[in-house]
Amino acid sequence: MIRRFGEQPLSDISYTPRPGVYVILPQDHNLLVTFQTEPAPEYQLPGGGVDAGEHPIAALHREVMEETGWIIGTPKRLGAFRRFTYMPEYDLYAEKICTIYVANPIYQRCDPLEEFHHAVWMDMETALPLLGNEGDAHFLERFMMLNGYL
């Protein structure tokens, strides 16, 4: 069973499974995150949904490019979690199955391609309490402890 973070699912709602991939992008003591201004301001690990028929690693590269403009290399899977949420941009109640990776940020090819997203570098310790969901923060904290950042 995959660990759940966030709110309990509502018993009267039917949730649609939504697989997604997200990534920790460290460089020294800094972390590349995306700041999404809509539908609500939030710092996030870059990533998003895996489209039907899409390989998760291809989705990870696509999502990072869309949200940050960065090319990444050598993604390694850290783990997964799930959370139940309403996604207003899709008018969808989703059971998000979130797979977390760590990868090397190689270079910034362009500005973020997705509207309302901004690539932001910040110190990992600063980023930790700012991340918009508990699952992202859990995996970042675990990464930081395993790699001597905490």
C-alpha positions in Angstrom: 0.0 0.0 0.0 1.2 3.5 -0.9 1.4 6.0 1.9 -1.3 8.8 1.8 -0.6 12.4 2.5 -3.1 15.2 2.9 -6.8 15.2 3.4 -9.0 12.1 3.8 -11.0 11.2 0.8 -14.6 12.2 1.0 -16.9 9.2 1.1 -19.5 10.6 -1.2 -17.0 11.5 -4.0 -15.7 9.3 -6.8 -12.0 10.0 -7.3 -10.3 9.4 -10.7 -6.9 7.8 -10.5 -4.3 10.3 -11.8 -0.7 9.0 -12.0 2.0 11.7 -11.9 5.7 12.1 -11.8 7.6 14.8 -9.8 11.3 15.5 -9.2 13.8 16.8 -6.7 16.4 18.8 -8.7 19.3 19.6 -6.4 22.4 21.7 -7.1 24.7 22.1 -4.2 22.4 23.2 -1.3 19.9 24.6 -3.7 16.7 23.2 -5.2 14.9 24.0 -8.5 11.2 24.3 -7.8 8.3 25.7 -9.8 6.2 28.5 -8.4 2.6 28.2 -9.8 0.5 31.4 -9.4 -2.8 29.9 -10.6 -5.2 28.5 -9.5 -3.6 29.3 -6.2 0.0 30.5 -5.4 2.1 27.5 -4.5 5.7 26.2 -4.6 5.9 22.7 -6.0 8.4 20.1 -7.1 8.3 20.2 -10.9 6.2 17.5 -12.5 2.7 16.5 -13.3 0.4 14.0 -14.9 1.4 11.1 -17.0 -0.7 11.0 -20.2 -2.3 7.8 -21.3 0.2 5.6 -23.1 3.1 7.9 -22.0 6.2 6.4 -20.3 6.7 8.0 -16.8 10.3 9.1 -17.6 9.2 10.7 -20.8 6.4 12.5 -18.8 9.0 13.6 -16.2 11.2 15.2 -18.9 8.2 16.8 -20.6 6.7 18.2 -17.3 10.0 19.6 -16.1 10.5 21.4 -19.5 6.9 22.8 -19.4 7.2 24.0 -15.8 10.8 25.2 -15.6 12.3 25.2 -19.1 15.1 22.9 -17.8 16.7 19.8 -19.3 17.3 17.1 -16.7 19.5 14.0 -16.6 19.7 10.6 -14.9 16.4 10.5 -13.0 16.3 7.9 -10.2 13.0 6.8 -8.5 12.8 7.6 -4.8 9.3 6.4 -4.0 5.7 7.2 -4.3 2.7 8.5 -2.3 -0.9 9.3 -3.0 -3.2 12.1 -2.1 -6.9 12.9 -2.7 -7.6 16.4 -4.1 -9.9 18.5 -6.2 -8.2 19.8 -9.4 -10.1 22.9 -10.4 -8.3 23.3 -13.7 -9.8 19.9 -14.8 -13.0 20.1 -12.6 -11.8 16.7 -11.3 -11.7 14.9 -8.0 -8.4 12.9 -8.3 -6.6 10.3 -6.4 -3.1 11.5 -7.4 -0.5 8.7 -7.4 2.7 10.6 -7.2 6.0 9.0 -8.1 9.0 11.0 -6.9 12.4 11.1 -8.6 15.7 12.9 -8.1 17.6 14.1 -11.2 20.4 16.4 -12.2 19.4 19.8 -13.6 21.5 20.0 -16.8 20.7 23.4 -18.3 17.9 25.9 -18.8 16.8 25.7 -22.4 14.0 28.3 -22.2 11.6 30.0 -19.9 8.8 27.8 -18.6 6.3 26.9 -21.3 3.3 26.6 -19.0 1.4 29.7 -18.2 1.5 30.7 -14.5 4.7 28.7 -13.8 8.0 30.2 -12.8 11.3 28.4 -12.3 12.8 29.3 -8.9 16.1 28.3 -7.3 16.1 28.4 -3.5 18.0 26.9 -0.6 16.7 23.4 0.2 16.0 24.3 3.9 14.0 27.3 2.8 12.1 25.3 0.2 11.1 22.5 2.6 8.4 24.3 4.6 7.2 26.2 1.5 6.3 23.2 -0.7 2.5 23.0 -1.3 1.9 19.4 -0.3 3.1 17.2 2.5 4.2 14.3 0.2 6.6 16.5 -1.7 8.0 17.9 1.6 8.3 14.3 3.0 10.4 13.1 0.1 12.5 16.3 0.1 13.3 16.0 3.8 14.1 12.3 3.3 16.5 13.2 0.4 18.1 15.9 2.5 18.7 13.6 5.5 20.1 10.8 3.3 22.5 13.2 1.6 23.7 15.1 4.6 21.8 18.4 4.0 20.0 18.1 7.4 
